[in-house]
Amino acid sequence: MNYFKCGSLGEAWLRLLEQTLEKGAPMGDEGYELLGVQAIFPATNSPDVVLARLADAQMLDEMDKVFFGDGPNSLGHSYANLMRGPDNRHDLEDITALLHAEPLTKRAVVTLCGPGNGKVPCINVIQFLVRAGAVETIYFARGQDAFRKFYADALCIGKMALKVAAGAGVPGGSVTAFVGSSHIYTKDVAAIRDTLERAKAQRSSEQAGGLP
């Protein structure tokens, strides 16, 4: 198992890119794949400086529509109507009601099933647990494009975690992502290396600026 815990989603994204690039097995000519990744990051409303600097703002906007919009995004994707909680709702109301009634329940779970056309969402299961006075969120993704999609999906799940936490009357805790197939594509490798170099240069600049 490839495991790491980071102080922000942005840092988790960079670690996932590094590990997939360095340790991933070739997928033919298509790219590289790393199996069984566990990434942990906090659910927070605080600004993420890494994402603000390096993420694709359009991708963030499109994925927000996928998770929370009333209809499909520009690519025809929509998760909102595929989500089902324990009472078959897709608005998280049954999740928060269950956590209120049974704070230690293990059944506060959202599943995402495809429409029956052979396609399966990238995100499949999201679980919310109230533990140690906070909502701990755990999700499984069958596959994630580590460069273009991971951070956008994870940011939306973090928003869901905070919504559930507010409804349950407790703080948001950590988000744990289990990714079956973390992959990158050959066409993106140069851009990935550039992103990692820019992040490294920024960290070095910040550290130098912090010296007395």
C-alpha positions as CSV (number, residue, x, y, z in Angstrom):
1,M,0.0,0.0,0.0
2,N,1.3,3.5,-0.9
3,Y,0.4,5.7,2.0
4,F,0.9,9.3,2.9
5,K,-0.6,12.0,5.1
6,C,-0.3,15.7,4.2
7,G,-1.3,19.0,5.8
8,S,-3.3,20.1,2.8
9,L,-5.1,18.7,-0.3
10,G,-2.6,20.5,-2.5
11,E,0.4,18.8,-0.8
12,A,-1.4,15.5,-1.1
13,W,-1.9,16.1,-4.9
14,L,1.8,16.8,-5.3
15,R,2.8,13.7,-3.4
16,L,0.4,11.6,-5.5
17,L,2.0,13.0,-8.7
18,E,5.5,12.3,-7.4
19,Q,4.7,8.7,-6.4
20,T,2.7,7.9,-9.5
21,L,5.5,9.3,-11.7
22,E,8.4,7.6,-9.8
23,K,6.8,4.3,-8.8
24,G,4.1,3.8,-11.4
25,A,4.1,0.8,-13.7
26,P,3.8,1.5,-17.5
27,M,0.4,1.2,-19.0
28,G,1.7,0.3,-22.5
29,D,2.3,3.6,-24.3
30,E,-0.6,5.3,-22.5
31,G,1.1,6.3,-19.3
32,Y,1.9,5.0,-15.8
33,E,-0.2,3.5,-13.0
34,L,0.2,3.1,-9.3
35,L,-2.1,0.7,-7.5
36,G,-3.6,0.9,-4.0
37,V,-2.9,4.5,-2.9
38,Q,-4.1,5.9,0.5
39,A,-3.9,9.7,0.8
40,I,-5.0,11.6,3.8
41,F,-5.6,15.4,4.0
42,P,-7.7,17.7,6.2
43,A,-11.3,18.8,5.3
44,T,-11.0,22.6,5.6
45,N,-12.3,25.9,4.2
46,S,-8.9,27.4,4.5
47,P,-7.3,28.6,1.2
48,D,-5.0,26.0,-0.4
49,V,-2.0,27.9,-1.7
50,V,-0.8,25.0,-3.8
51,L,-4.1,24.6,-5.6
52,A,-4.5,28.4,-6.0
53,R,-1.1,28.5,-7.7
54,L,-1.0,25.3,-9.7
55,A,-4.4,23.8,-10.2
56,D,-6.6,24.3,-13.3
57,A,-9.4,26.7,-12.3
58,Q,-11.6,25.4,-15.1
59,M,-11.3,21.8,-13.9
60,L,-12.3,22.9,-10.4
61,D,-15.3,24.7,-11.7
62,E,-16.4,21.7,-13.9
63,M,-16.0,19.2,-11.1
64,D,-18.0,21.4,-8.8
65,K,-20.8,21.2,-11.4
66,V,-20.4,17.4,-11.6
67,F,-20.9,17.0,-7.8
68,F,-23.3,19.8,-7.0
69,G,-25.0,21.0,-10.1
70,D,-28.5,20.3,-11.1
71,G,-27.5,18.9,-14.5
72,P,-24.4,17.6,-16.3
73,N,-21.3,19.7,-16.8
74,S,-19.9,20.6,-20.2
75,L,-18.6,17.1,-20.7
76,G,-22.0,15.5,-19.9
77,H,-21.0,14.3,-16.5
78,S,-23.1,14.5,-13.3
79,Y,-22.6,12.8,-10.0
80,A,-25.4,14.6,-8.1
81,N,-28.2,12.3,-9.3
82,L,-26.0,9.2,-9.0
83,M,-25.5,9.6,-5.3
84,R,-27.6,7.6,-2.9
85,G,-27.5,7.8,0.8
86,P,-29.0,5.3,3.3
87,D,-32.5,6.5,2.6
88,N,-31.8,6.8,-1.1
89,R,-31.4,10.6,-1.0
90,H,-28.8,12.4,-3.0
91,D,-28.6,15.7,-1.0
92,L,-26.8,14.3,2.2
93,E,-29.8,15.0,4.3
94,D,-30.2,11.3,5.2
95,I,-26.5,11.2,6.1
96,T,-26.8,14.1,8.6
97,A,-30.0,12.8,10.0
98,L,-28.5,9.4,10.6
99,L,-25.4,10.9,12.3
100,H,-27.6,13.0,14.6
101,A,-29.7,9.9,15.6
102,E,-26.7,7.5,15.8
103,P,-23.4,9.4,16.2
104,L,-21.4,6.2,16.1
105,T,-23.1,4.6,13.1
106,K,-21.0,3.0,10.4
107,R,-23.9,3.3,7.9
108,A,-23.6,6.9,6.9
109,V,-22.5,6.0,3.4
110,V,-23.1,7.5,0.0
111,T,-22.7,5.2,-3.0
112,L,-22.4,6.3,-6.7
113,C,-23.6,3.8,-9.3
114,G,-23.5,4.2,-13.0
115,P,-26.7,4.6,-15.1
116,G,-26.4,1.1,-16.5
117,N,-24.7,1.9,-19.7
118,G,-21.4,0.1,-18.8
119,K,-19.8,3.3,-17.4
120,V,-18.9,3.5,-13.8
121,P,-18.1,6.8,-11.9
122,C,-14.5,7.4,-10.8
123,I,-15.8,7.9,-7.2
124,N,-17.7,4.9,-5.9
125,V,-18.3,5.1,-2.1
126,I,-18.0,7.9,0.4
127,Q,-18.3,7.2,4.2
128,F,-18.8,9.7,7.0
129,L,-17.9,8.7,10.5
130,V,-18.2,10.8,13.7
131,R,-15.1,9.8,15.7
132,A,-13.2,11.8,18.4
133,G,-15.7,14.6,18.0
134,A,-15.2,15.2,14.3
135,V,-16.4,13.9,10.9
136,E,-13.9,11.6,9.4
137,T,-14.5,11.1,5.7
138,I,-13.3,8.0,3.8
139,Y,-13.8,7.4,0.0
140,F,-12.9,4.9,-2.6
141,A,-12.1,5.8,-6.2
142,R,-11.8,3.0,-8.7
143,G,-9.4,5.2,-10.7
144,Q,-8.0,8.8,-10.7
145,D,-6.2,10.8,-13.3
146,A,-3.6,12.0,-10.7
147,F,-2.7,15.1,-12.6
148,R,-6.0,16.5,-13.9
149,K,-8.8,15.0,-11.8
150,F,-7.6,14.0,-8.3
151,Y,-7.5,17.4,-6.6
152,A,-10.8,18.5,-8.2
153,D,-12.7,15.4,-7.0
154,A,-11.1,15.5,-3.6
155,L,-11.9,19.2,-3.1
156,C,-15.6,18.4,-3.8
157,I,-15.5,15.5,-1.3
158,G,-14.0,17.8,1.2
159,K,-16.9,20.2,0.7
160,M,-19.3,17.4,1.2
161,A,-17.4,16.5,4.4
162,L,-17.8,20.0,5.8
163,K,-21.5,20.1,4.8
164,V,-22.1,16.8,6.7
165,A,-20.0,18.1,9.7
166,A,-22.0,21.3,9.9
167,G,-25.3,19.3,9.7
168,A,-24.0,16.9,12.4
169,G,-22.9,19.8,14.6
170,V,-19.3,18.8,14.8
171,P,-16.0,20.0,13.1
172,G,-14.7,18.5,9.9
173,G,-11.8,16.1,10.4
174,S,-9.6,14.4,7.8
175,V,-10.4,13.0,4.4
176,T,-8.9,9.6,3.5
177,A,-8.8,8.7,-0.2
178,F,-8.3,5.1,-1.3
179,V,-7.5,5.1,-5.0
180,G,-7.5,1.7,-6.8
181,S,-5.7,3.0,-9.9
182,S,-3.8,6.3,-9.7
183,H,-2.6,7.0,-13.2
184,I,-1.0,9.7,-15.3
185,Y,-0.9,9.9,-19.1
186,T,2.3,10.1,-21.3
187,K,1.0,13.3,-22.9
188,D,1.0,15.0,-19.5
189,V,4.4,13.9,-18.2
190,A,6.2,17.1,-19.2
191,A,3.5,19.2,-17.6
192,I,3.6,17.1,-14.5
193,R,7.4,17.5,-14.2
194,D,7.0,21.3,-14.7
195,T,4.3,21.4,-12.0
196,L,6.5,19.6,-9.5
197,E,9.5,21.8,-10.3
198,R,7.4,24.9,-9.9
199,A,6.1,23.6,-6.5
200,K,9.7,22.8,-5.4
201,A,10.9,26.3,-6.5
202,Q,8.1,27.9,-4.6
203,R,8.9,26.0,-1.4
204,S,12.6,26.9,-1.7
205,S,11.6,30.6,-2.2
206,E,9.3,30.5,0.8
207,Q,12.0,28.9,3.0
208,A,14.6,31.3,1.9
209,G,12.2,34.2,2.6
210,G,11.6,32.9,6.1
211,L,15.3,32.9,7.1
212,P,16.4,35.7,9.5
